[in-house]
C-alpha cells in the first residue's frame, strides 16, 4: 500500500484533524512515511488565519514542483482552512497539486486519494455543511495525551477573522458522544485530554437557543467539563479557546473547582484598547477581560494565563498600543502568541478598514510586546525555584535525550532526569532547581517506600 506524509500548519484543531486523518489512512492499509521524500502521498493541512501561515504553506508546496517532475505518480494535496477558503484558486496557482480539500470534506480524503492514485488530477472538494464532519474520531492506540474536538465553527465574526467562513457556524457534539470518546481514550491508556473548540465556552449554546433552554446563567461547557471529569483514568483536562463573553459564573466555578481541569487558561485578548476591541467586534472591553481573569485568579493559589494579541490593527494608535501593554502587564501572562495584523480577504476588516499601520511600526510593537513578555515570564518562572511541581511525563527531550520533558498543571515545560522505570504518561513530582523564560529544570522527588 502507498505511504503518506502530513505536514500540519496552524492551530490545535488542525493538529487534531491531521491525527484523525492519519488514523483513517492507516485503517485503509496505508503506511506513514517519516518525510516527504519517501512518501507516495504528501498532504499539507493548512491554516488561513494568518497571512504568514498561508505564504509558508504555498511556498513549501511550490518547492515540491521538482519532486512532482521527478516522481509524477506522487500525490500532492492541500487540505484544511486555506483549501476551504481558496479552493480552485490554489490549483490555478499551484497546477502541480492533485487535490484541494476543505475542512468539511476531510472524511472524503481517502477516497479522493485513491482517485488521484488512479490518475485523476485537479480534484477540488470544498462543499460547506451545517453538520459536524463524521469519520474523524480516530486516535492512535495508547497515546498519553489526546485532542478531542467537541464543537466546530464560530458565530462571533470578529472583523479580522476568516474562521466562520472556513469552518462554518457553531455546532456542538452531544455530551454523551464526547464522554464516550474520552472513555475509549482512557481505556487505551490516555491520561490527558485537550477539548477543542474555536469558541469553546459557547459549547452547546446554539443548541440551547434552538430548544429554548438558553439563559445567560447556563454553561453547557461547564456541564461537559464535569462529565469528562468523571471519566476514570483521565488525570488531566485542558481546553481551548474560551471567549470572555461566555466566561460566566457557572464556567468560573467549574474550571476552578474541578481538580482534573488544569489551571492554565489560554484566553485570547487581541487588544487592550476598547476602541480597537470594538472595531474587532470582540464583544467585550478591557475591564471586562481583566475582571474574568481576576475572578479565576482569586479562586486559585497557582494559575497561569496565556493569550493571543494582534498589533497594528487598522487605525491602531500609540495610545491604543500603550493600552495593550498595560493590560498585558496587569494580567501577567505566562505566554502569548503575538501577531502582526495581516489582511484576510473576505473578512469585514479587509472590506471596510484600510491596513494603515506601517509594517515597520507593526514590527516594532511586536518586538516590544515580546520583550515585555520575556522579562515577565522569566521573573514569574523564578518563583518556582525550590518548589515541587507535578509533571505529566512526555518522553525524552529533543535537545537533550538524557533528560525527559513534561508539563506542569500550569502548562510549564519541565525538564528532569528520568528514573529507570519512568513511562510516558506517568505523573511525577519534580523539585525545581533552576529556570529560564522558557522552561523549568529539576529532579524527580523520590516517593516514600
Helices and strands as residue ranges (DSSP letters): E 3-8, H 12-27, E 31-32, G 36-38, E 41-46, H 51-63, H 65-70, E 75-80, H 81-86, H 88-93, E 99-101, G 103-108, H 109-117, E 123-125, E 145-149, E 151-152, H 163-166, E 171-172, H 175-187, E 192-196, G 200-202, H 205-211, H 220-229, E 236-240, G 244-246, H 249-257, E 264-266, H 274-280, H 286-297, E 304-311, H 318-331, E 335-340, H 348-352, H 359-382, E 388-396, E 403-408, E 413-417, E 427-435, E 439-444
